[in-house]
Every structure is written in C-alpha cells, then in structure tokens.
C-alpha cells in the first residue's frame, strides 16, 4: 500500500475521491502520476526492499510547522527535569521553611505550612482590602498552628524568578512573625530586602 499523500485528498472535504485510495492515479483530481507513485513506493521501501516501512536515511525530511521550532514540551511529563510551576513554587516555600526551621525549630514545632492556589472569596473579619498573599491560623483546640501561602496572587506580583523567590520569602516570614507574635525583622534580619 503506498504511503498517504496529502495531494490525493479533496481540498474541501478532506476525503479522497470516490472509488480511489490515497496516492492512486485517478486522473487530474489527485495530481499523482504513475511515475510519482513509483517514486513514493521507492522512498517508503527499506533497504531490504519491503514497501511501507520507511528507513531513517530515506525518510522524507519534515520541517517544523510554520517555522515555530520544536513542537511539544522541552521536558515531557515524567522526566526528572519536568517541573510544573506549582511544583517550583512549592520548592520555593519549602526552602524558606527549611531556613526558618534552623533558627526557630522549637517555636515552629508542629506548625503546618500549606500552599493553595487562590485565597478564599470570604476573608476573615480582621482582613481588610486587597488580595491576600498568605494567612496564618494560630494553634487552638488541639490543632497545630498553620501558615498558608497563596500561589497565584504571588506569581502575578512577581517580575521574574528572583523576585518570586524574594516575595515568597517575605510572605512566609511575615506570616510566621504573626503566628509567633514577633516582628518580621526578628524572624529574618533580611526581611524586605530585595536582591
């Protein structure tokens, strides 16, 4: 069976003319002559002479569509280098928490840290105006203290990757400071300084 040729298709319907197969010569409607069919068969033949299997050296070269470069992700899902934006954001928060844990481990013992995409639509009564970047919940009734960081509002405010890391650090430090009833400068002496 000869390989598919787009010239053998009806341009409007995308179907081949009735009673013919793609690549067969049915007159002027397909645009492929008998000599062209022989060339297509020869290109599709492997060195062993089996038609229908393309070899690497005889395969027709395909150019990238409309000059846009590679099609598909650079690192497909499942490869070690593939990280989503949410995973990279989680890593930034985890780095800050690990840094704070070195200094404030006894005060932060049992504290939970979480990342959510967006803040809830019903803010607490003490939270006024603006979009929340983070929130803290003090320990009460057997529940541990909790710090929540909201990913999307922080990403929208960041200019680049370095700014995102600085902003994540400032938000986490500020929420930990509220949780421990201290100033952010006590928690992190570099608070508010952007690199």
N, C-alpha and C positions, 0 to 999 in steps of 0.2 A: 504494500500500500504506500503510495507516495506521501511525503510529509505535507502538512497543511500549508497552503499558500494564501495569504490574505487577498491576492489578486483574483482568486477564484470565487470570491463572495460577491453577492449582490450588495452594492454600496448602501442601499436604503434599508433593506430588511435584515442584512447580516446573514442571509441564508444563501446556500448555493442554488444555482438554477435547478429546476425540477428535472429529475432523471439523471443527474450528474453528480459526481463526487468532487470534493475539493481537489484541484490540481488536474482534473481531467479536461481534455480538449473538447469543447462543445461549440466551437465556432468563435466568433468575436466577443461573446459575452464574458468569457473567462479571461481572455488575454494571455493564455499559456499555449504555446505551440508544442508539437510533439518533441521537437529538439529541446525545448525548455524542460519538459518532463524528464527527459533522459538526463539532463544536467542535474536536476533536483534529485533524481534517484542516485546518481553517481556521488553527489555530495553527501547524501544520507548513508551511503554504504560504508561499512567499516573496512579495515584492511583485509579482513577475512572474506569480504565480498558479500556479507549479509546485509540486504537492504533494510532500512527502517531504524538502524542503530547508528547514531552519529558518533564519530570519533572526535577526540579533543582537537587534533590538528586540522580536521576537515570541517569542523562545526562552523557555521556562519557566525561572524562576529556581530554582537549586539551592542549598539551604542546606548548610552543612558538616555532615557526618555526626556526630551525637551531640554537636554543639557543641564539637568539639575543635580547631577552627581549620583552618588550611591542611593539606592532605593532601599529603605528599611533601616532599622536601628543599627548603630555602630556596634553596640554590645547587646546582642539579643537577650531576652529574659532567660534566666537560668545560668548565665555565665557569671563567674565571680566578679567581673568588673561592672556588671549591670547593677546600678543602684537607682531607685526612684527618688524623686525629690523629697517625698515623705521620709524615706529611709535615711537620706542625707541629713534632713532636719533632725530626725531622732538622734543621729550620731552627734550632732552639734549640742543638743540638750544633754545627752549622756556625758559628753566631755566636760561640760560646765559642772554637772552634778558630781562627777568624779573629782574635779578640782576642789569643789567646796567640801566634799566629804573628807578630804585630807586634813582640813583645818577645823571643821565643825562637826566631826563624826558623832560626838557624844550628844550634841543638841539636835542633830538631824536623824538620830537613830529611830528607825521605824517610819520615817516620813516617806510618803509615796510621791513620785513625780510622774506626771502624765502629759501626753501631747494630744490635743484634739484639733480638728481642722478649723472649726469656727466657734466663736463663743455662742452661748445660748441666746435666744432672742429676748428672754426676760431677765434683765440684770437684777442683781440684788438691790435692796433699797438704798444702801450706802454707796453704790456705784453710780456715779453721775456722768452723763455725757460721754461722747466718744466711743470708739470701738475698743473693747478690751484686748490687751495683748497677753495677759496672764491673770491668774486668780489663785488665791490661797484659801484653804479651808483649815481652820485650827482643829487640833485634836479635841474630840469631845465624845462622851458616851461610849467609850471603848473603841472608837475609830481613831486611826492614826491621822496625823496632820497630812495635808495633801497640797501639792503645788501643781497647777495645770497651766500649760503654755499653749497658746492658740497659734497654730502654724500659718494659716492663710493671711491673717492681718499683719503678721511679722514679715512674711515674704513680700507682701505688697509694699511695705515701707522700706525695704532694703534696696540699696542701689546696686550692689554687687555681692559676690560671695563673702568677701571680707567684712563688708558692712552687715551682712546677715549674721555672721558669727558674733560680731560685736553686739548687735541688737539682741540676739538670743541670750548672750551672757548678761546683758543689762536687765532684761526682763526676769530671768531666773533669779539673779541676785536680789532684785527689788522684791520679788515675791517671798523669797527666803527671809529677807530682812523683816518684812511684815509679819511673817509667821513666827519669827523669833523675837519680835518686838525690839529690833535694833535698827540702826541706820544702815543704808546700803554701803556706806563707806567703811563701816566696821566689818561687814561681811566680806567685802572685796575692796582693798585700798585703791584699785584702779577703776572703780565704778565710774561710768560716764565718760571715760577717756576713750576716744575712738582712734584706732590705728590708721 
